[in-house]
Amino acid sequence: MKKNLTIIALATASVLMLAGCGSDRKLNSVSSAKVEAVTETMQGEEIAVLTDAPNVPPPITRNHPTKVIVNLEVRELVKRLADGVDYTFWTFGGSVPGKFIRIREGDYVEFHLANHPDSKMPHNIDLHAVTGPGGGAASSFTAPGHESVFSFTALNPGIFVYHCATAPVGMHIANGMYGLILVEPREGLPSVDRELYVMQSEFYTKGAYGEGGLQPFDMDKALREEADYVVFNGSVGAMTGDNAASAKVGETVRLFVGNGGPNLVSSFHVIGEIFDKVYVEGGSFVNENVQTTMVPAGGAAMVQFKLDVPGTYILVDHSIFRAFNKGAIGMIKVDGPEAELLYSGKTDDRIYQPEGSAVQTIPGASKLQALAQNKDERIKLGQVVYNQVCIACHQAEGQGIPHAFPPLAKSDYLNADVNRAISTVLHGLTGKVTVNGATFESIMPLLGLPDESVANVLTYVYNQWDNNGTEVTPDMVKGVREAGSPPAQGSLH
């Protein structure tokens, strides 16, 4: 085997040197780097460590190439897409995105692709890190219950997408068949404190966003590029609330950001941070002090930043309706000492309404209708409404935002008067309210929710975060609605 690998390396080096003849100096230097990568002495053999997002395999510490064996299994599984919404995902390794693969420049990779016997479809894999026909797709077409093996040498360092390329290619990708493979440069990547795997993609379902049940793939929507869901790491909420990543002040974080597509370009941004370094399109060029970086469908980037201020940092696709209305949102919760010289937080809160105030309306909320048969179902359906409509202002744990949006957790305002709470959701709210001893004067939008959804979301809130456990029924909501709009909103506190 060692003799065969040497022959492969020398042959590849010869081709690369010939390709460099007559080229400019930059091309020659790139070709020379490839020659060095494949002519290094190969030592040993190892099984690749594969991880599910947001985890990343540990950095490579060896200073030589080796034979790396990658074992990856395709599974077709029903999993959660959003609260109350299931989807039949086609996966590399049982998760969406697929397993993170980490190798080194010059490594000789023996790739084993197995297709589980329960699969309904044949699958293959196209790794953008591969130099060869189809990126491996031509050699890896695998029927259910079979395993394909092929090999390649990693010539180019960078972060690369892989995906299924079996026809219809778009459908296989849209169902979840994509992931990232990192080829570390021979000298390794600069050391950081924390690395995370974040991959954006979109889903096209027969039902609209949030419509419950097992949702099938909609080819017509995919062809029109009308995504119902745009998400990080395979589902709505995969990186929020209890699933949020964590870090500490003073740490440097590196994000490996991929975009599985299949259609949309990502405008990747972390709210409250500036990227110290961006490895543009996953290659060797480094840009600095970047606010938002484009990640094309089928592309990737590495972004790096140091955390100086504690708090929750929000990851978004800054095509912003995708974030707050379709699911492309994640969180990194950062603990540590305050840094008031860098960021003071709010130091004053004053009233400024030169043009008056008005209750606003959130369009589309009226579609959030679902019927509950009992209190437990009402709580479950209410969580869906909360995550779609309320979470941005009142936050994942109902804690609200100081000086801006009142808390729903342990809320004396809610627990004192259920009819007042129903009226607030039905009619919106302006004017001052006092909640748990703090005064708020933000505007509660007119949501336009149907009675069933108002009952569900309030029941959910009343049964979370140490509230009093009230069940709100549609008949209660109907009674408050028929009573008409409340008096001046400022008198509600």
N, C-alpha and C positions, 0 to 999 in steps of 0.2 A: 504493500500500500504506500509506503513512504517513497518508493521509487516512482510509482505512478504520479504521486503528488508533485514530485520534483519535475517530472516531464511536463505536467500541466503548467506549473509555474514558469518554466523556461519557455514553453510555447507561447504562453500569454505575454510574457515579457518581450519576445521577439516581435509579435504582432504589434504591440504597443509602440515599440521603437520604430518600426516601419511606418506606423501611422503618424509618428511625429516628424518624419523627414519632410523638410520644406515648410514646416509650420513656423509660426512665430514663437518667440522665446517663452511666452506664457504657456502655450500648448505643450511645448517641449518639457517645461517644468512639471506640468500636470502629468504628462506621460511618464516622466522619470519617477514621480512619486508612486504611480501605479506599479512600475517595474520593481521599485524597492519593496512595495507591499507584498508582491507575489513571489519575490525571491528571498524573503526572510526565511530563516530556518524554522520549519514547523516542528512543534514539540507537543506530544501528548494528545489527549482526547478528553472531551468533557460533554456532559449533558447540559443543554441550555436551561437556565432558570427562567421560567415563564410566569408572569404575574397578571392579575386582573387590575383594571383601572380602579382607583387612581394610583395604585402602587407601581413601582418601577424596580426591576432587578438591581442588585447592587452594582456599583461601578466595577469595571474590569481592572484588576491590578497587575496582571501578568504583562511582561514586556516582549512577548513573542506571539506569533500566530499559533493556532491549534486547530485540530479537527473538532467542530462543534456539531453535536447531534441535536436537532430540533424535532420534538414529537408534538404534533398538533392534531387535535381531533375535531372534526366538524360535527356539530349537534344541531338538530332542529327542535326548538323548545318553545313552549308557551310560557311567557314571562310578563311581568308588569311593565307597561309603557307609561302609565300615569295612574293616579288613584282611581280605582274602579274601571280601568281600561287595560285589557290584556292584548297581546299580539303574539303571533307565531314568528319568533325570531329564528333566522338561520345564523349560526354562530361559529366562530373559530375558537373552540375551547370552552363553550358553554356560557360565554358572556359577550355582551356588546358594550364597548368595542372588544375585538379579539385580544388574545394574550399579547403583552408587550414582550418583544424579543430583543435581547441585547447581545451583540457580538463585537468583534474588533476588526479593524481594517486588516486585510490579509488572511483572515480566518477562512478555512475550508469548511463549508457547511453541508452536512448531510441532512436533508430535510425529509421527514416522514409525515405525510398527510394521510390521516385515516378518516374515513367517512362512516359514521356509526350505522349499524345495520337497520336502525329504526328510521333513518332518513328516507324521505320520499324522493329526493332529487340527487343527481350527481353534482359534484362540486370540484373546483380546483383552486389554485392560488397564484396570483400575480404579485410578486414582491418588487416594488420599485427599486429596491437595492440590488437587484439581480441584473447582470449583463448577460443576456441570452434570450432566446425566442419566448415572447410572452411573459418575460420576467419569471419564468418557471411554469406558467400556465400550460404551455405546450406539453410539458412532461408530467403534469400532476392531475390530469382529469381522472376523477376517482368516483366510481359507482358506490352506492350504499353497500356496506359490508366489505369494502375493499380498502387497501392501503397502497399509496404510491410513494416511491422514493426517488429523489433526484438530488444532485449536488451542484454547488456553485462556490466560487471564490469571491469574497467581499472586496471589491476593488476600490470603491468610493466611500469615504466617510460621510456621515450625515444622518439625519433622521428621515425615514422614508415610510410611506404608506404601503400597506399590502391590502389586497382585496380579492374576492372571488371574481373570475373572469369567464364563468360558464354562461352561455346564452340562456335567456336574455340577461346580459351583464347587468343592466341597470336594475333589474328586479332583484338579483342576488345581492347587489350592494345595498339597495333600499331596504332589504330585509335584515340587514345588520352585519354583513360579511366584510369587515374591514378592521384594521388594527395598525400598529406602528412597529417598525423594526429599526433599532438604533445601531449604526455601525460606528463605533468609537474610533477616532483617529489613533494612529499608532502611539502617539505620545499621550493619549488619554484626554479627557475633558478636564477643565479646571475644577477643582474641588468646590462643592457647595454643601450647605447644611441639609437641604431637603430637596428631593426631586418628586414630581407628580406627573401623572399621565392623564391628559385631558383630550378627549376627542369629540368633535362636533359632528352631528349628522342630522338628517331630516327623515321624517316618516310620513307616508301618504296613506290615509285610512279612509274606508268607505264613510264612516261617521265623522262628524266635525270634531274639532278639539274638545276633549272632555266627555264626548258621548261614550257611555259605558258599554261594558261587555267585551267579548272577543272580537276585535276589529280586524277585518281582512285588508290586504294591500289593494290600493286603487291605482291601476295603471294609468287611467285617464288623467288623474290629478298629477301623477308623476311626470307624464309627458308635458303637461302644462306648467310644470314646476310650481304647483300650488301646494306647498307643504302644510299639513295640519299641525305637525310637531317639528320643532327645531330644538335639539337637546344636546347636553353634554353627557357623555358616558352612558348613552343608551336609553335613558328614560328621564321623565320629568322628576326633578328632585333628587337625582342621583348624587348631587354634590351640595345639597342644601340641608338645613336643619341638622338632624342627627348624623347625616352623611357628609357634612361639611369637613373639609380638610382642616388640619390644625398646624400651627407654627408658633414661633416665639419671636419677640422683638430681638433684633440683632442678627437673626438668621438670614442667609441668602438662599432664595428659593429658585429652582429651575423648573419650568414647566415645559414638558414635551407636548406640543399642541398639534393635533392632527385634524384633518377635515375629511371625513369619509364621503361627504356629499350625500347623494350622488349628483346634486345639481348646484347647490348654493355656495357662493364664496363667503367666507367668514371675515368679519371685521372684529378681530379678537381684542378685548380690552379688559383691564382689571381696574374697577372703579376705586380711586384713591391711591393708585400706584403708578409709577412711571417705569417702564422697562429700562433697566440699566444697559442691558445688552439684548439684542435680537439677532439670532442666526437666521438671516432672511431666507425664506423658503426651505429651511432645513439644511442649507449648505454651509460653506466655509466663510462667507462674507458676514461680518458683524457690524450691525448698525447700533448706535447708542442713543439713549435718552428718547425713547420712542413711546408715544401715548397709545397708539392703536396699530396693530399690524395685520395685514391681509394674509389670509391662509386660503389658498384656492382649493376647490374640490379636488381630491386626490393629492393634496399637498400637505406640508407640515412646516412647523417652525419651532425653534427653541427660544424661549424668553427667560430672562433672568433678572431678578431684582432683590435688593436688600430691604428687609422690613424694619422700619425705624419707629413706627407709631403703632400702638395696640389698637385692636378693633376688628370688625368684620369687613373683609374686602370681597367685593362682589365681582365675579367673573361673568362677562356677558359677550354675546355677539352684539356689537354696537349698531347693527341694523336693528334698532332697539325694540321694535314690536316683537321681534323673534324672542327677545329675552323675557319681557314681562307678559307676553300674551301667548307664546308658543313653547316656552320651556328652556330656552338657552341661557341658563343662569346657574352659577355655582358660587360657593363661598369658601373662603379661607379665614378661619377664626384665629386671630393673633393675640396671644397673651404676653403681658410684660409691663414694665413700668411706663407711666405716662411720659411724654416728651413735649411739654407745653411750649417750648421755644420753637419746635418744629410744627406743632399743630395744637392750638389752644382749646379746641372745642368752642361751643357757643359761650360768649362772654356777656351778651346782652340780648334781650328779647323785647322788641318794641312793636306796637301796632302801626301798620302802614297800609291804608286802604283808600288811596286817592280816587279810585273809581268804584268804590263799594265792593260788596261781595255777593256771590250768588251760588246757589247749589248747582253743582255740575252734574252731568249725566255721563255714565259709562256705557257706550253703545255695545250691543251684543250680549249683555249680561242676561237679558230676558230669555235667552235660549237655554239657560242652565236649569232645566226642569227634570226632576227625577222623583219617582214615587217610592215612598218608604212604607214598609208594612209594620214596623215596630221601632222602638227607640234605638236599638242597636243599629238598625239599617239607617235610621235618620242621622245618627252620628257619623256613620261611614260616608254617606252621601254628602253630609254637611262639610266634611273634611275636603272633599273634592271642590266644592264651591269656595271654601276658604282659601285653598291653595291657588285657585284660579283668579280670585277677585280681591282677597283681603290681605294676603301675605306680604305684599310689597310695602304696605303702610304699617300694618300692625305686627309684622315679623313672625317668624316661624314658631316662636314660643309665646306669642301673644304679648310680648314685652313692650310693643310700641316703639316709638322713637322720641327721646326726650325733647320737650319743647315743640314738637311737631305733631305727633299722632299719639293719642292716649293709649295706655295699656289695656288689654282685654283680660290679662291674667289677674286673678284676685280682684276683679273690678267692682268696687262698691257702686259705681254708676249702673252697671248692668244688673248686679244682684239685688239692688233695691227695688227695681220696678221693671218687670218683664214687658209690660205694655209700652213703656217708654222706649225700651230697647227695640221692640218691633217697629215702633213709629220711626225711630232713627234710621233703621235699615230701609223702611219703605219710602220715607219722604226726604231723606238726607238731613243735613244738620249744618247750621251756621250759628255763630255767636259763641260765647264763652261757655265751657263746661268744666266742671271740676271732677277729676277722677283720682282717687287715692291721694287726695290732698294737693294735687298739682292742677294748675289751670291751663287749659288748652283752648286755642282759638283758630284751629285749622278748619277746613271745610270737609264735611263728610259728603261724598258725591251721591247723587241719586242713581242707584244701581239698576233700577228697573227689573228686579228679580221677581219671578212669579211666587205665589204664596207658598208653594211646596218648598222651593229653594230657600226662601227666607226662614221657614220653619227649620229646615235641615241645618243651615249654617249657624243659626242661633243655638240650636240644640247642641251642635258640635262645640261651640264656644262655651256654653254653660256647663258642659261636661269635661272641660279641660282646665288645667292650670289653677286648680283649687277654687273654681267657681262652684255655684250651689247645686248643680246637677239638674236644673230645670229641663223638662221636655217641652219644646214649643211645637204646637200642632198647626196645620194649615187653617183649621177653623179659628184658632186664636188670631192668626195673621189676618184672616178675612174680616174678623170683627173689627180690628184696628183700622184696616183699610176702609171699611164701610163708614167708620166714624169720621173719616176725612183727615185733612192735613192738621197737624198739631198747631197750637198757638205759637207765638214768636219763639224761634228756636233758642234764643238766649235764655229763656225762662225755664229751660229743661233741666238745668243743673240744680 
